[in-house]
């Protein structure tokens, strides 16, 4: 009988934050499905809100009332992304959801925002393993960490949020910021790396 560890698949390892193989056939199937759904979403008539909502219900992990996403919108798997109520995602945003991305109520996500949950070993041998006989490499090994964004948060245009970050309620992240660490609630923060500038009263 297989042990519990042996029975775990690459999807389980991915969500647990362990090294996983993103070239795993089951993960690739999820990845391709997400690309098909985001393409269909982008190609849907702008006023066809019923079809867009139906596609998002297939793509995303869950969302509340009043979600508005302007295409194009890019994801890895889609099913690990969760929104609260009354959220807006402007065009050209990228959510790499190898782990959970959870966004609270009343979020404003400006254009070109990138939210990453995936990262790789810095050592190339750990990333790719041994070279193949033909000199090629395998899919890179990857790890992940969740991103949590609170209620009433505004993420400015072009901001990048890195794996494992938590952003508290009532936070504003300035345009172009690179968020490498947690931002506590009720703050305005910006810069590269992003730092708290003042309280958001």
N, C-alpha and C positions, 0 to 999 in steps of 0.2 A: 504494500500500500504506500502511495507517495506521501511524503511528509507535507505539512502545510506550506513550507517554504518552496518545495518543488512544484506544488500545484499552482503557485502564483504565476501569473503571466506578465508580459511586459507592460500592459496597461496598469496592473496593480503596482508594479515597481515604479512606474512613472508617477502615479499619484502619491506614492509613499516617499518620494524624494530620493529614491535610490537610482544608481546608474541603470539605464535601460537602453534597449536597442530600438531607435526610432525607425529602423528599417524592417521591423517585425511586420509580417504580412497583415496581421489583424489591425495594428496601428495604422499601417498604410491605407487599409480599406476605410478606416474612419477619416483619415486625412483627405483621401480622394472624395469621399462623400461630402465633406465640408466644402471642398473647392467647388463641387457641382452646385451645392446649395447657395453659396455666396455668388456664384456666377448667375444663377437663376434670379437671385434677389436683385443683383445689379441690372439685369435685363428686363425686370418687371416695370411696367408703366408706372410713372411716379405717383399717379393718383389712384392706383389699384392697391389701396391699403389693406384690403382683405387678403389678397394673395401674398402681399409682403408679410403680413402677420403670420399667415399659415407657414410660410417658408422659415420665418424666424422660430416658430414653435418646433419645427423639425431640426433646426440648426443649433439653437442655444439650449443650455441646461435648464433655464427658467427665467421668467421675467414677470413683473407686475403690470399695472395699468399704465398706459400713456408712454410706452417706449417708442422713441423715434430714432431710427438709424438712417443716415444719408449714405447711400452707396457712392463709391465702392467702399466695402468693409471687408477686411481680411482677417482670417482666423487660422489656427492650426487644426483644431478638432471641433470647436464650437460648443460641444456638450459640457465643457467645464466653465462656461461663462454664465453668470447669474446677475440679473439686474433687479433692483427694487422698482418702486413706482416713479413715474414722471421723469424718466431719464432721456437725455438727448445725446447722441453720438454723431458728430459732424463728419464730413466726408474724409475718406482716405485714412481711416484709423486702422491700426494693426494690433490685434490681440492674440499673442502666441500662448494659447491656453493648454500647455502640457500639464499644468496643474490648475487649480481653481482660481478664477478671477471673479471676485464677488464685489459688486458695486451697489451701494445703498440707494435710498430714495433721493430724488431731486438732483441727480448728478448732471453736470454739463461737461461733456468731453469734446474739446475743440478739435479742429481739423489736424490731421497728421500726428495725432497722439499715438504712441507705441507703448504697449504694456506687454512685458516679457515675463514668463514664468520659467522658461527653459534656459539652461546654461550648460557649459561643457568643461571637462577637465582642461587645465591649462597645458598639461603635458601632452604632446602630440601622440606619443605611444599609447597613453591612456585613452585618448579620444578615439583613435582608429584601430588599435591593436597592431598585429604584425601585418606587413605588406602581403598581398596575395602573390601567388606565383608569377602572375603577369605584371607585377609592380603596382597594381591598383590597390585601393583601400576600400574598407567596408563603410557602411553608414556610421557616422560618428556616434560614440556613446554620449548620452545626455543625462542630466539630472534636472529636477524642477523644484520650485518652491512657490507657494501660493501668493497671490496679491489680493489685499483687502482694502477697499475704499469705502469710507463711511458715507453718511447722509449729508446732503447739501454741500457737496464738493464740486469745485470747478477746476478742471485740469486745462491749463492754457495750451494754445496751439504748439504743436511740435514737441511737447514734453515727452520724455522717455521715462518709464517707470520700470525698475529692474526687479528681478525675482526676489520674493520674500518680503517685499515692502508692505507696510500697513500705513494707510493715510487716514487720520481721524476725521470725525464729523466737522463740518463747517470750515474746511481747509480750502484755500486757494493756492494752486501751484502755478507759478508764472510761466509764460510762454518760453519754450526752448530749454526748460529745466531738465536736468538728468537726476532723477530721484533714486539715490543709492541706499537710503536708510529711512526708517520710519519718520513720519511727520505727525506730531501730536495734534489733538483736536484744537479747533479755534485759532488757527495760525495762518498767516500768509507766508509762503516760502517760495524761493526762486533761486536760480543759478545753477552752475555746473562745477562741482556737485551742488544739488539743491540744499539750501540751508534756510532755517526759520529766520524771517526778517522782522516780523512783529506779530502781535496778537491781532486776531480778526474779531474786533468787537462789534 
